[in-house]
Amino acid sequence: MTARHPQLALDQQICFPLYAASRAMTRAYADLLGPVGLTYPQYLVLLALWEASVPMSVGELGARLQLDSGTLTPLLKRLEGMGHVERRRDPDDERRVLVELTRSGVDLQDAVAEVPAALIAAEPLTLEQVEDLRRRLDEVLAAARAG
């Protein structure tokens, strides 16, 4: 069967290579993070917390990771159960829940410090190509948010 509308061809869609590349990257991260017991989304939460200088509210963390609370809350519960984060009510505003790293969560940085380099080493792209791709994807994301 031939598509009646050529613009609907799978190879013409920007969404498909982005989707397929995202799935491939998630699988690659899973292989690297599995030994320390983390999933890729849990790793993203930890990355955000490691770069923060103070505890983050669930809302701030969700905004930073572009995740809604329905997706973020189970991740935080699992990380808390693993002993990597602690959730507590903000003493200044009981409506807010703050998330902060435990000693285990801080120390986990050492166990995953080589993950980015290992991922780049496994990719068929040069570091410059990876950086260019990152910039271009940031532009696509910014345009999608604005539109």
N, C-alpha and C positions, 0 to 999 in steps of 0.2 A: 504494500500500500504506500502511496506517495502522499506526503502531507500537502494539503491544499494551500497552506499558508507557509511559505518558506521561512518566515520569521519565527515559526514554531519548531524548527528543527533543533534537536537537542544540542548539536554542535554550535548553534548560533546563540545559545543562552550563556550569559555570564554567571548565572546562579549555579549551573551544574559544575563547572570546574572549581568554583569556590567551595561548594558543598563536598565534592569528592576530595579536594585537597584538605579540607578541614577534617574529614573522616580519616584520611591517611595520616595526618599529623597527630590526631588523637590516638590512633593505634601506635604510632612511633613513641609517643610520650608514655603510653601504657606500658610498653616494654621496658622503658627506662625507669618508670616510677614504681612498677610492681614490686621490685625487691624491697622497697621501703614501705610498702603497704598503702600507697597513695593512688588515687585516681587523678586523672587530669583536672577535673573541676576542683578537687580538693587542693591540688597543687596551685591552681590559680588563686584560690582564697588565701593560701599561705603566702604567695608572692605579694599580694596586696598588703597583707598584715606585716610582712617583713620590711616593706618599704615605708610603712607608717611609723611615725615617731611616738604616737600615742594610741591608746585603744580606739578602735573605730566603732561607730554605731552600726547596727545591722543595715540601716538605710544608707549610710555612707558607703559601706562595703558593697551593697547591692548596686549603687550608682557607679562605683568604680569598676565593678565587674560586669555591669549591664545585665544583672540578674534580678528577677523579682523575688520577693520574700518567700514565695511558695517553692522556688527552686533553691534559694540560698539556705533557708532554715534547715532542711534535711542534711545539707552539706555541713553546716555548723554543728548540728547535733552529732553527726558521725565523727567529726574532728574532735569534738569535746569528749566523746566516748573513748577516743583513741588517746586522750590526754594531751592533745596538741594546742587546744584553745580553751578558753574559759569565757562563758557568757554571764553577764550580771547586769542588773538594772543600773542605770545612770543615777547616781545619788542626787544630781542636780535636776533631773527630769525623769521621773519614774516610768514615763511612757517609752523612753528609749532603752534599748538593750545594747550594751557595749560588748565588744568582742576583743579579747586580747590574747596574745600568745602565752603559753606556759613555758617553763624552762625546756620541756621536751619539744615544743613547737619551735622555739628559738634554735635549739641544737639541731633540729632536723635540716636546717639550712646547709650544714656541713655534709650531710648525707646526699643532698641533691645538687650540690654546688657545680658538679660537672655535667649535669643534665643538658644545659643549653649547648655546651661545646660538643657533647656526644651526639646531640641531635643534628647539629650543623655538619659534623664530620660524616654522618650517615647520609646526608642529603647530597644530591648531585649538583648543587648550586655552590658558587663561591660565596664567601662572606659578603662581598660587595653586592652580589645578586640578591642575597637574603635581605640585606639592608634596604636595597631598592624596592624589593617586593613588599617589605614591611611598610615603607613610606607610601607606596601606591595603595596598599590595603587600607592604611589609615585614611587616605584621601577618599577611597570608596566608602568607607564607613562614615566619614564626616558628611559626605554628600547624601548618603542614605538617611542619616539622622536629620539633615536639613530639609530633605524633600518629603 
